[in-house]
Amino acid sequence: NISLTYLSCTLCPPSQRLNQRTMEAESTTSVTAAAVPNTGKDLSGVAWTGGSLVGSLNPINHGFRTADGKGGYIINNTHKRYKRTRRDADGNVIDENDIQDDDIPGNVVVQFRDREGETVGEAMDVPTTAGTDELGTLIRSLLNEDDEDHSTNKAHVPYAFFAKIERITKTTNPSTGEPVLKTHTDEIDITDFNSLKAFLKEYHKQISTEQTLELTYQPLALFKVRPVTRCTDTLPGHTEAILHVSYSPDGKHLASGGGDATVRFWDVNTSTPRHTCKGHKDHVLSTSWSPDGKRFASGDKRGFLILWEPTKGESIGSIKAHSKWITGMAWEPMHRNNGKCERLITSSKDGLAKIWNVRTKRCEATLAGHTDSIESVKWGGEGLIYTASRDRTIKVWNAEEGDGKGRVGLLVRTLVGHGHRVNTLAVSCDYICRTGPFDHYGKIADLDKLKDRDSDEWREAAYKAAVAKYNAFKGTGEQERLISGSDDFTLMLWHPTENKRPIKRLTGHQQAVNHLAFSPDSRFFASASFDKKIKLWNGRSGDFVTTMTGHVGAVYQVAWSSDARFLVSASKDSTAKLWEVPSGKKAKETLPGHADEVYALDWSPNGASVATGSKDRTIKIWKH
């Protein structure tokens, strides 16, 4: 019989022989897919269908089978003949997109770089179980900083580490409407992870462990600010609600303004009043210190701008700046003006922003373009000004002449993305621009002998110190980042010096966002909202870090300690709360004492104290 069958097949045309083989394979497959008696065994494995595992004569082979739980099996995954199904300890099939701890290698090759991009040491094998502390010890040894040398602070400098990953986002070409894939680079702070293994597991799709992992290190603060825990002084004097409190850049003076139309200066050391300045005719709505600490500006509800000399408590100029109330103001950073600190910008409900020269009392430029009230204004560290408006847009303006930048006040770009009015802005270099040339002690290096801040020697040395401080903060290639908060409950992260499109849209708040603040080292930023929550975000990538819950009323304002390890918040619930960053989901300390809503808040740049101003018309000083 075999010889007759073979003879008949050989005598048939090739096409007929192929059809015959295919019919035989189909009949065999029907038998294979039939139910199998329930033996209680897992029938998963290779399915030998049609008598052949591979080959063109068995095109319908499916490769492997899995038990159906009823005594039979299911053949699936067409044409993936050699695929291996992975199961966990309980026998459950593991998704191939998931990654387990066993999939992460025990070692990874790491190359360290500083913020300027220079390599430090050679690439080396590092255990993936290593955390931030172990990496810090390693980088100190590469920098020849002896951990056993307690004579210097270098042995105790903590470090933060960042890894760059590439993300691919899908956008639409506005002109053609076609989908476009764009690649952008994010810097991820791996300090938030317990180990390199946890980081590699989280970003296994963007990072290959077979390639060298480049880590950028950044030294954190060389000092530690002690957390404030108690109220040391209560400062009465204002006769209406206090809307603003702010320390001078060196932390040696405190100023306040409020609904009683006065500006008051206080002695920080003795917590006593020094000067009560009268000149405004309505609520003081906005205040700001110059970066050199020699001038103080205040704006009121009638549109008047008044400049004060803090040490004497005297007015040095009053200007009718706007037709409606002043909503914000910002000084030009000291590293951009040769140490002069003469230019100031104000924003108003009249939809205009104006650049003033406080020495000549003249308006240098009027920034017109918004169609509604300007709610916030910031002067960035790269010679640009940012204004946020109720018209849902943020505009970027040129603040300097020369180098092909055009005239002062020229509109550079408009940032569009929010669906409701934009309430608040924060720039990554806010703290550096605010404190100017002063360090965390309120001093300037090599200027202990120069006491006259009006001398040319002091101004020149302060300018050089401010430039060195900003350059050290910026590094090489560090982009200026802008965060905006809106009534649409969202935040947006921008690179405003280069791009008009948002880098990321941050959601999570359930009510309007009130206030934003970058940490002094720009690693994090915090957002305060009417939803009674404070949210912490990664300052470079915009990734969500944690939510701080505890307030039972709207959160009005937040302020950072100068070492970026603590955050303090002011709320409608008449309390302030202290939070530890980034681990603190619950408040480390609650600071009670005010009899009404806490509107104003500031942490001294030297870290010594926190000041809160309330609707109860008092200021409270909090210390460790």
For each residue, the residues with C-beta under 8 A, 3 or more apart:
1: 4 5
2: 5 6
3: 6 7
4: 1 7 8
5: 1 2 8 9
6: 2 3 9 10
7: 3 4 10 11
8: 4 5 11 12
9: 5 6 12 17 20
10: 6 7
11: 7 8
12: 8 9 16 17 20
13: 16 17
14: 17 18
15: 18 19
16: 12 13 19 20
17: 9 12 13 14 20 21
18: 14 15 21 22 57
19: 15 16 22 23
20: 9 12 16 17 23 24
21: 17 18 24 25 57
22: 18 19 25 26 57 59
23: 19 20 26 27
24: 20 21 27 28 50
25: 21 22 28 29 49 50 51 52 57 58 60
26: 22 23 29 30 60
27: 23 24 30 31
28: 24 25 31 32 49 50 51
29: 25 26 32 33 49 50 60
30: 26 27 33 34
31: 27 28 34
32: 28 29 47 48 49 50 75
33: 29 30 75
34: 30 31
35: 70 71 72
36: 39 43 71 72 73
37: 71
38: 70 71
39: 36 43 71
40:
41: 67
42: 67 91
43: 36 39 65 66 67 72 73
44: 64 65 66 67 73 85
45: 64 65
46: 53 63 64 65
47: 32 61 62 63 64 65 73 75
48: 32 51 52 53
49: 25 28 29 32 58 60 61 62 75
50: 24 25 28 29 32 57 58 60 61
51: 25 28 48 58
52: 25 48 55 57 58 61
53: 46 48 58 61 81
54: 58 61 81
55: 52 58
56: 59
57: 18 21 22 25 50 52
58: 25 49 50 51 52 53 54 55 61
59: 22 56
60: 25 26 29 49 50
61: 47 49 50 52 53 54 58 81
62: 47 49 65 75 76 77 78 79 81
63: 46 47 77 78 79 80 81 82 83
64: 44 45 46 47 75 76 77 80 81 83 85
65: 43 44 45 46 47 62 73 74 75 76
66: 43 44 73 74 76 85 93
67: 41 42 43 44 72 73 74
68: 71 72 73 74
69:
70: 35 38
71: 35 36 37 38 39 68
72: 35 36 43 67 68
73: 36 43 44 47 65 66 67 68
74: 65 66 67 68
75: 32 33 47 49 62 64 65
76: 62 64 65 66
77: 62 63 64 80 83
78: 62 63
79: 62 63
80: 63 64 77 83
81: 53 54 61 62 63 64
82: 63
83: 63 64 77 80
84:
85: 44 64 66 93
86: 93 94 96
87: 91 92 93 94
88: 91 92 94
89:
90:
91: 42 87 88
92: 87 88
93: 66 85 86 87
94: 86 87 88 98 100
95: 98
96: 86
97:
98: 94 95
99: 103 104 201 204
100: 94 103
101: 104 197 201
102:
103: 99 100 204
104: 99 101 128 197 200 201 204 209
105: 108 128 209
106: 127 128 129
107: 125 126 127 128
108: 105 125 126 128 196 200 209 213
109: 123 124 125 126 211 212 213
110: 123 124 125 126 212 213 214 215
111: 119 122 123 212 213 214 215
112: 119 120 121 138 139 142 215 216 217
113: 117 118 119 120 214 215 216 217
114: 117 118 120 216 217 475
115: 216 218 475 476 478
116: 475 476
117: 113 114 475 476 477
118: 113 114
119: 111 112 113
120: 112 113 114 139 142 143 217
121: 112 124 142
122: 111
123: 109 110 111 212
124: 109 110 121
125: 107 108 109 110
126: 107 108 109 110 130 135 138 196
127: 106 107 130 134 196
128: 104 105 106 107 108 195 196 197 200
129: 106 195 196 197
130: 126 127 134 135 138 195 196
131: 134 135 193 194 195 196
132: 135 136 158 159 160 161 190 191
133: 136 137
134: 127 130 131 137 138
135: 126 130 131 132 138 139 159 161 196 215 217
136: 132 133 139 140 157 158 159
137: 133 134 140 141 147
138: 112 126 130 134 135 141 142
139: 112 120 135 136 142 143 159 217
140: 136 137 143 145 146 147 154 155 157 159
141: 137 138 144 145 147
142: 112 120 121 138 139
143: 120 139 140
144: 141
145: 140 141 149 154 155 157
146: 140 149 154 155
147: 137 140 141 155
148: 155
149: 145 146 152 154 155
150: 155
151:
152: 149 155
153: 156 157 222 223
154: 140 145 146 149 157
155: 140 145 146 147 148 149 150 152
156: 153
157: 136 140 145 153 154 219 220 222
158: 132 136 219 220
159: 132 135 136 139 140 217 218 219 220
160: 132 189 191 217 218 220 521 523
161: 132 135 189 190 191 215 216 217 218
162: 187 188 189 190 215 216 217 218 540
163: 187 188 190 199 203 207 213 214 215 216
164: 185 186 187 188 214 216
165: 185 186 188 203 206 207
166: 183 184 185 186 206
167: 183 184 185 186 206
168: 181 182 183
169: 181 182 183 184
170: 179 180 181 182
171: 179 180 181 182
172: 177 178 179 180
173: 176 177 178 179 180
174: 177
175:
176: 173
177: 172 173 174
178: 172 173
179: 170 171 172 173
180: 170 171 172 173
181: 168 169 170 171
182: 168 169 170 171
183: 166 167 168 169
184: 166 167 169 503
185: 164 165 166 167
186: 164 165 166 167 540 541
187: 162 163 164 216 540 541
188: 162 163 164 165 199 203 538 540 541 543
189: 160 161 162 192 523 538 539 540 541
190: 132 161 162 163 193 196 199 215
191: 132 160 161 523
192: 189 538 545 582
193: 131 190 196 198 199 202
194: 131 198
195: 128 129 130 131 198 199
196: 108 126 127 128 129 130 131 135 190 193 199 200 213
197: 101 104 128 129 200 201
198: 193 194 195 201 202
199: 163 188 190 193 195 196 202 203
200: 104 108 128 196 197 203 204 207 209
201: 99 101 104 197 198 204
202: 193 198 199
203: 163 165 188 199 200 206 207
204: 99 103 104 200 201 207
205:
206: 165 166 167 203
207: 163 165 200 203 204 211 213
208: 211
209: 104 105 108 200 213
210:
211: 109 207 208
212: 109 110 111 123
213: 108 109 110 111 163 196 207 209
214: 110 111 113 163 164
215: 110 111 112 113 135 161 162 163 190
216: 112 113 114 115 161 162 163 164 187
217: 112 113 114 120 135 139 159 160 161 162
218: 115 159 160 161 162 521 523
219: 157 158 159 222
220: 157 158 159 160 521 563 564
221: 224 440 520 521 562 563 564 565
222: 153 157 219
223: 153 440 562 563 607
224: 221 563 565
225: 561 562 563 565 566 607
226: 607 624
227: 561 566 578 580 588 589 624
228: 568 578 589 591 609 610 622 623 624
229: 578 589 622 623 624
230: 622 623 624
231: 234 591 593 620 621 622
232: 271 609 621 622 623
233: 271 620 621
234: 231 593 618 619 620 621
235: 266 271 273 618 619 620 621
236: 617 618
237: 264 273 276
238: 241 242 256 258 259 260 262 264 617 618 619
239: 260 617
240: 258 259 260 283 617
241: 238 258 259 596 599 614 615 617
242: 238 245 256 257 258 259 599 600 613 614 615 617 618 619
243: 257 258 259 283 284 285 599 600 613
244: 255 256 257 258 284 286 287 600 613
245: 242 254 255 256 600 601 602 611 612 613 619
246: 254 255 256 287 288 289 602
247: 251 253 254 255 268 289 602 603 604 605 611
248: 251 252 253 254 255 289 293 310
249: 289 290 291 292 293 434 435 436 438 442 605
250: 253 293 435 438 442 443 605 606
251: 247 248 268 438 442 604 605 606 607 608
252: 248 268 293 442
253: 247 248 250 265 266 268 293 310
254: 245 246 247 248 265 266 268 611 619
255: 244 245 246 247 248 263 264 265 266 287 289 296 310
256: 238 242 244 245 246 263 264 266 600 611 613 619
257: 242 243 244 262 263 264 284 287 298
258: 238 240 241 242 243 244 262 283 284 613 617
259: 238 240 241 242 243 283 284
260: 238 239 240
261: 278 280 281 282 283 284 300
262: 238 257 258 276 277 278 280 284
263: 255 256 257 276 277 279 280 284 287 296 298 306 308
264: 237 238 255 256 257 273 275 276 277
265: 253 254 255 273 274 275 277 296 308 310 313
266: 235 253 254 255 256 271 272 273 274 619
267: 270 271 272 273 274
268: 247 251 252 253 254 271 604 608 609
269:
270: 267
271: 232 233 235 266 267 268 621
272: 266 267
273: 235 237 264 265 266 267 276
274: 265 266 267 313
275: 264 265 310 312 313
276: 237 262 263 264 273 313
277: 262 263 264 265 308 313 314 315
278: 261 262
279: 263 306 315 318
280: 261 262 263 283 284 298 300 302 304 306
281: 261 300 302 304
282: 261 300 301 302 325
283: 240 243 258 259 261 280 300 301 325
284: 243 244 257 258 259 261 262 263 280 287 298 299 300
285: 243 299 300 301 325 326 327
286: 244 298 299 326 327 328 329 346
287: 244 246 255 257 263 284 296 297 298 299 329
288: 246 296 297 329 330 331 344
289: 246 247 248 249 255 293 295 296 331 434
290: 249 293 294 295 296 297 331 341 344
291: 249 331 333 334 341 433 434 435 436 437 466
292: 249 295 334 339 341 436 437 453 459 462
293: 248 249 250 252 253 289 290 310 436 438 453
294: 290 309 310 341 453 454
295: 289 290 292 307 308 309 310 316 341 358
296: 255 263 265 287 288 289 290 307 308 309 310
297: 287 288 290 305 306 307 308 329 331 344 358
298: 257 263 280 284 286 287 305 306 308
299: 284 285 286 287 303 304 305 306 321 325 326 329 346
300: 261 280 281 282 283 284 285 303 304 306 325 326
301: 282 283 285 325 326
302: 280 281 282 325
303: 299 300 320 321 322 323 324 325 326 348 350
304: 280 281 299 300 318 319 320 321 326
305: 297 298 299 318 319 320 321 326 329 344 346 356
306: 263 279 280 297 298 299 300 315 317 318 319
307: 295 296 297 315 316 317 318 358
308: 263 265 277 295 296 297 298 313 314 315 316
309: 294 295 296 312 313 314 315 316
310: 248 253 255 265 275 293 294 295 296 313
311:
312: 275 309
313: 265 274 275 276 277 308 309 310
314: 277 308 309
315: 277 279 306 307 308 309 318
316: 295 307 308 309
317: 306 307 358 361
318: 279 304 305 306 307 315
319: 304 305 306 356 361
320: 303 304 305
321: 299 303 304 305 326 346 348 354 356 363
322: 303 325 326 346 348 349 350 352 354
323: 303 348 350
324: 303 348 349 350 373
325: 282 283 285 299 300 301 302 303 322 348 349
326: 285 286 299 300 301 303 304 305 321 322 329 346 347 348
327: 285 286 347 348 349 373 374 375 376 377
328: 286 346 347 374 375 376 377
329: 286 287 288 297 299 305 326 344 345 346 347 377
330: 288 344 345 377 378 379 385
331: 288 289 290 291 297 341 343 344 379 433
332: 336 337 341 342 343 344 345 379 399
333: 291 336 337 379 380 381 429 432 433 436 466 470
334: 291 292 337 339 341 433 436 437 462 463 466
335: 381 433 463 466 467 469 470
336: 332 333 381 383 399 400
337: 332 333 334 340 341 342 343
338: 463
339: 292 334 459 460 462 463 466
340: 337 343 459
341: 290 291 292 294 295 331 332 334 337 436
342: 332 337 357 358 359
343: 331 332 337 340 355 356 357 358 364 399
344: 288 290 297 305 329 330 331 332 355 356 358
345: 329 330 332 353 354 355 356 367 377 379 385 399
346: 286 299 305 321 322 326 328 329 353 354 356 377
347: 326 327 328 329 352 353 374 375 376 377 387
348: 303 321 322 323 324 325 326 327 351 352 353 354 373 374
349: 322 324 325 327 373 374
350: 303 322 323 324 373
351: 348 368 370 371 372 373 374 389
352: 322 347 348 366 367 368 370 374
353: 345 346 347 348 366 367 374 377 385 387 397
354: 321 322 345 346 348 363 365 366 367
355: 343 344 345 363 364 365 366 367 385 399 408 409
356: 305 319 321 343 344 345 346 361 362 363 364
357: 342 343 360 361 362 364
358: 295 297 307 317 342 343 344 361
359: 342
360: 357
361: 317 319 356 357 358
362: 356 357
363: 321 354 355 356 366
364: 343 355 356 357 408 409
365: 354 355 407 408 409
366: 352 353 354 355 363 409
367: 345 352 353 354 355 385 387 395 397 409 411
368: 351 352
369: 395 411 414
370: 351 352 373 374 387 389 391 393 395
371: 351 389 391
372: 351 389 390 391 421
373: 324 327 348 349 350 351 370 389 390
374: 327 328 347 348 349 351 352 353 370 377 387 388 389 390
375: 327 328 347 388 389 390 421 422 423 424
376: 327 328 347 387 388 422 423 424 425
377: 327 328 329 330 345 346 347 353 374 385 386 387 388 425
378: 330 385 386 425 426 427 430 482
379: 330 331 332 333 345 385 399 433
380: 333 383 384 385 386 427 429 433 480 482 496 497
381: 333 335 336 427 429 432 433 470 474 480
382: 480 497
383: 336 380 398 399 400 405
384: 380 396 397 398 399 412 480 496 497
385: 330 345 353 355 367 377 378 379 380 396 397 398 399
386: 377 378 380 394 395 396 397 425 427 482 496
387: 347 353 367 370 374 376 377 394 395 397
388: 374 375 376 377 393 394 422 423 424 425 484
389: 351 370 371 372 373 374 375 392 393 394 395 421 422
390: 372 373 374 375 421 422
391: 370 371 372 421
392: 389 416 418 419 420 421 422 486
393: 370 388 389 414 415 416 418 422
394: 386 387 388 389 414 415 422 425 482 484 494 496
395: 367 369 370 386 387 389 411 413 414 415
396: 384 385 386 411 412 413 414 415 496
397: 353 367 384 385 386 387 409 410 411 412
398: 383 384 385 405 406 407 408 409 410 411 412
399: 332 336 343 345 355 379 383 384 385 408 409
400: 336 383 403 405 408
401: 405 406 407 408
402: 405
403: 400
404:
405: 383 398 400 401 402 410
406: 398 401 410
407: 365 398 401 410
408: 355 364 365 398 399 400 401
409: 355 364 365 366 367 397 398 399
410: 397 398 405 406 407
411: 367 369 395 396 397 398 414
412: 384 396 397 398
413: 395 396 496 500
414: 369 393 394 395 396 411 500
415: 393 394 395 396 482 484 492 494 496 500 502
416: 392 393 500
417: 492 501 502 505
418: 392 393 421 422 484 486 488 490 492
419: 392 486 488 490
420: 392 486 487 488
421: 372 375 389 390 391 392 418 486 487
422: 375 376 388 389 390 392 393 394 418 425 484 485 486
423: 375 376 388 485 486 487 512 513 514
424: 375 376 388 484 485 513 514 515 516
425: 376 377 378 386 388 394 422 482 483 484 485 516
426: 378 430 482 483 516 517 518 525
427: 378 380 381 386 430 433 480 481 482 483 518
428: 480 481 482 518 522 539
429: 333 380 381 432 433 470 473 474 480 518 522
430: 378 426 427 433 434 517 518
431: 434 435 518 519 520 560 562
432: 333 381 429 435 469 470 473 520
433: 291 331 333 334 335 379 380 381 427 429 430 436 470
434: 249 289 291 430 431 605
435: 249 250 291 431 432 438 605
436: 249 291 292 293 333 334 341 433 462 466
437: 291 292 334 444 461 462 463 465 466 469
438: 249 250 251 293 435 442 443 444 605
439: 442 443 444 445 469
440: 221 223 562 563 605 606 607
441: 606
442: 249 250 251 252 438 439 605 606
443: 250 438 439 447 448
444: 437 438 439 447 461 462 465
445: 439 465
446: 461
447: 443 444 450 458 461 462 465
448: 443
449:
450: 447 455 457 458 461
451:
452: 455 458
453: 292 293 294 458 459 462
454: 294 458
455: 450 452 458 459
456: 459 460
457: 450 460 461
458: 447 450 452 453 454 455 461 462
459: 292 339 340 453 455 456 462 463
460: 339 456 457 463 464
461: 437 444 446 447 450 457 458 464 465
462: 292 334 339 436 437 444 447 453 458 459 465 466
463: 334 335 338 339 437 459 460 466 467
464: 460 461 467 468
465: 437 444 445 447 461 462 468 469
466: 291 333 334 335 339 436 437 462 463 469 470
467: 335 463 464 470 471
468: 464 465 471 472
469: 335 432 437 439 465 466 472 473
470: 333 335 381 429 432 433 466 467 473 474
471: 467 468 474 475
472: 468 469 475
473: 429 432 469 470 478 521 522
474: 381 429 470 471 478
475: 114 115 116 117 471 472 478
476: 115 116 117
477: 117
478: 115 473 474 475
479: 495 497 498
480: 380 381 382 384 427 428 429 495 496 497
481: 427 428 493 494 495 518 522 539 540
482: 378 380 386 394 415 425 426 427 428 493 494 495 496
483: 425 426 427 491 492 493 494 516 518 525 527
484: 388 394 415 418 422 424 425 491 492 494 516
485: 422 423 424 425 490 491 513 514 515 516 527
486: 392 418 419 420 421 422 423 489 490 491 492 512 513
487: 420 421 423 512 513
488: 418 419 420
489: 486 507 509 510 511 512 513 529
490: 418 419 485 486 505 506 507 509 513
491: 483 484 485 486 505 506 509 513 516 527 537
492: 415 417 418 483 484 486 502 504 505 506
493: 481 482 483 502 503 504 506 542
494: 394 415 481 482 483 484 499 502 503
495: 479 480 481 482 498 499 503
496: 380 384 386 394 396 413 415 480 482 499 500
497: 380 382 384 479 480
498: 479 495
499: 494 495 496 503
500: 413 414 415 416 496
501: 417
502: 415 417 492 493 494 505
503: 184 493 494 495 499 542
504: 492 493 541 542
505: 417 490 491 492 502
506: 490 491 492 493 527 537 542 544
507: 489 490
508: 535 544 547
509: 489 490 491 512 513 527 529 531 533 535
510: 489 529 531 533
511: 489 529 530 531 554
512: 423 486 487 489 509 529 530
513: 423 424 485 486 487 489 490 491 509 516 527 528 529
514: 423 424 485 528 529 530 554 555 556 557
515: 424 485 527 528 555 556 557 558
516: 424 425 426 483 484 485 491 513 525 526 527 528
517: 426 430 525 526 558 559 560
518: 426 427 428 429 430 431 481 483 522 524 525 539 560
519: 431 522 523 524 525 526 539 560 564 581
520: 221 431 432 560 562 563 564
521: 160 218 220 221 473 564
522: 428 429 473 481 518 519 525 539 540
523: 160 189 191 218 519 538 539 540 564
524: 518 519 536 537 538 539 545 564 581 582
525: 426 483 516 517 518 519 522 536 537 539
526: 516 517 519 534 535 536 537 558 560 567
527: 483 485 491 506 509 513 515 516 534 535 537 558
528: 513 514 515 516 534 555 556 557 558 569
529: 489 509 510 511 512 513 514 532 533 534 535 554 555
530: 511 512 514 554 555
531: 509 510 511 554
532: 529 549 551 552 553 554 555 571
533: 509 510 529 547 548 549 551 555
534: 526 527 528 529 547 548 551 555 558 567 569 579
535: 508 509 526 527 529 544 545 546 547 548
536: 524 525 526 544 545 546 547 548 567 581 582
537: 491 506 524 525 526 527 542 543 544 545
538: 188 189 192 523 524 541 542 543 544 545
539: 189 428 481 518 519 522 523 524 525
540: 162 186 187 188 189 481 522 523
541: 186 187 188 189 504 538
542: 493 503 504 506 537 538
543: 188 537 538
544: 506 508 535 536 537 538
545: 192 524 535 536 537 538 582
546: 535 536 582 583 584 585
547: 508 533 534 535 536 585
548: 533 534 535 536 567 569 579 584 585 586 587
549: 532 533 585 586
550: 577 586 587 590
551: 532 533 534 554 555 569 571 572 573 575 577
552: 532 571 573
553: 532 571 572 573 574 597
554: 511 514 529 530 531 532 551 571 572
555: 514 515 528 529 530 532 533 534 551 558 569 570 571 572
556: 514 515 528 570 571 572 597 598 599 601
557: 514 515 528 569 570 599 600 601
558: 515 517 526 527 528 534 555 567 568 569 570 601
559: 517 567 568 569 601 602 603 610
560: 431 517 518 519 520 526 564 566 567 603
561: 225 227 564 565 566 567 568 603 607
562: 221 223 225 431 440 520 603 604 605 606 607
563: 220 221 223 224 225 440 520 566 607
564: 220 221 519 520 521 523 524 560 561 581
565: 221 224 225 561 580 581
566: 225 227 560 561 563 578 579 580 581 588
567: 526 534 536 548 558 559 560 561 578 579 581 584
568: 228 558 559 561 576 577 578 579 591 601 603 610
569: 528 534 548 551 555 557 558 559 576 577 579 601
570: 555 556 557 558 576 598 599 600 601 612
571: 532 551 552 553 554 555 556 574 575 576 577 597 598
572: 551 553 554 555 556 597 598
573: 551 552 553 597
574: 553 571 592 594 595 596 597 598 614 616
575: 551 571 590 591 592 594 598
576: 568 569 570 571 590 591 594 598 601 610 612 622
577: 550 551 568 569 571 587 589 590 591
578: 227 228 229 566 567 568 587 588 589 590 591
579: 534 548 566 567 568 569 584 587 588
580: 227 565 566 583 584 588
581: 519 524 536 564 565 566 567 584
582: 192 524 536 545 546
583: 546 580
584: 546 548 567 579 580 581 587 588
585: 546 547 548 549
586: 548 549 550
587: 548 550 577 578 579 584 590
588: 227 566 578 579 580 584
589: 227 228 229 577 578
590: 550 575 576 577 578 587
591: 228 231 568 575 576 577 578 610 612 620 622
592: 574 575
593: 231 234 620
594: 574 575 576 597 598 612 614 616 618 620
595: 574 614 616
596: 241 574 614 615 616
597: 553 556 571 572 573 574 594 614 615
598: 556 570 571 572 574 575 576 594 601 612 613 614 615
599: 241 242 243 556 557 570 613 614 615
600: 242 243 244 245 256 557 570 611 612 613 614
601: 245 556 557 558 559 568 569 570 576 598 610 611 612 613
602: 245 246 247 559 610 611
603: 247 559 560 561 562 568 607 609 610
604: 247 251 268 562 607 608 609 610 611
605: 247 249 250 251 434 435 438 440 442 562
606: 250 251 440 441 442 562
607: 223 225 226 251 440 561 562 563 603 604
608: 251 268 604 623
609: 228 232 268 603 604 621 622 623
610: 228 559 568 576 591 601 602 603 604 621 622 623
611: 245 247 254 256 600 601 602 604 619 620 621 622
612: 245 570 576 591 594 598 600 601 619 620 622
613: 242 243 244 245 256 258 598 599 600 601 618 619
614: 241 242 574 594 595 596 597 598 599 600 617 618 619 620
615: 241 242 596 597 598 599
616: 574 594 595 596
617: 236 238 239 240 241 242 258 614
618: 234 235 236 238 242 594 613 614
619: 234 235 238 242 245 254 256 266 611 612 613 614
620: 231 233 234 235 591 593 594 611 612 614
621: 231 232 233 234 235 271 609 610 611
622: 228 229 230 231 232 576 591 609 610 611 612
623: 228 229 230 232 608 609 610
624: 226 227 228 229 230
